[in-house]
Amino acid sequence: MAFRWRSFAFAMLIGLLSFADGARAAAPQVPMLWDAKERLPKPDLSTLPRLRFLTTTDFPPFNFLDGAGKLSGFHIDLARAICAELGIVEKCQIQALPWAELEGALRKDEGEAIIAGIAATPESRTTYAFSRSYLQFPARFIMPKSKALTEPIFDKLHGKRVGVISGSAHERMLRDYFSTVQVIPFDRPEDLYADLKAGKVDAAFGDGMRLAFWLGGSDAAGCCRFAGGPYLAPEYLGTGMAIATKADNPALAAAIDYALQEISMKGTFAEFYLRYFPVSFF
């Protein structure tokens, strides 16, 4: 009984993010992580000499070099939109560095913010001040299109063979929250996908973003789709992506929060999200 109540509470928490039946299920879902009723104060950055975003070049689709060698990606568009929202476009720069050099560059005042996917953890918060999360990565089920389940999904999964990457946070989450399924661990995602297509497992469970890219790729060949809704579980999957500033500069992180909220409310974030993630993982 305790487990079933835990599962019920978990399902309630993700209810607002779940795919709805009918017409809404056919439309791309865009994550909304901001409360429209909360209005953050607009910061005064008139004394800010510049805002230099530090990032990398090797994390597509977030940041990468395009065919012309130009720095591109979701993070690049987002950084530029933040600068525009704060009214400091002329003070903004974006510089790409190797991942290992990001922290040192920020510490030496060679940049003011890192937009590169640094995880906000108790340990990293001793080094950085973080904006609020602007993108999270839910766990998802995928199934063959003809057999894909809809919410409520818990009871419908009873006895199903569900593949998951061995030793992953998603395996732990699957075992804890969906104890009635048959967990089939895989060492490699390509083997999991092959068995799903061959009907050797009923479903796959894992990172929604990675599954979305597979669903949209040629290897999937249109076989499958998401089943049920997205599952956000910070205790397993972390709190998502945030922008890092120096620990002694929380005011800049708060200013970035204001810009991120405005970008979200105006639909700019949705535009970026659908541009870089045409198969939505929400």
Buried (B, 14 or more C-beta within 10 A) or exposed (E): EEEEEEBEEBBEEBEEBBBEEEEEBEEEBBBBBBEEEEEBEEBEBEEBEEBBBBBBBEBEBBBBBEEEEEBBBBBBBBBBBBBBBBEBEEBBEBEBBEBEEBBEBBEEEBBBBBBBBBEBEEEBEEEBBBBBBBBBBBBBBBBBEEEBBBBEBBEEBEEBBBBBBEEBBBBBBBEBBBEEBEBBBBEEBEEBBBBBBEEEBBBBBBBBBBBBBBBEEEEBEEBBBBBBBBBBBEEBBBBBBBBBBBBEBBBBBBBBBBBBBBBBEEEBBBBBBBEBBEBBBB
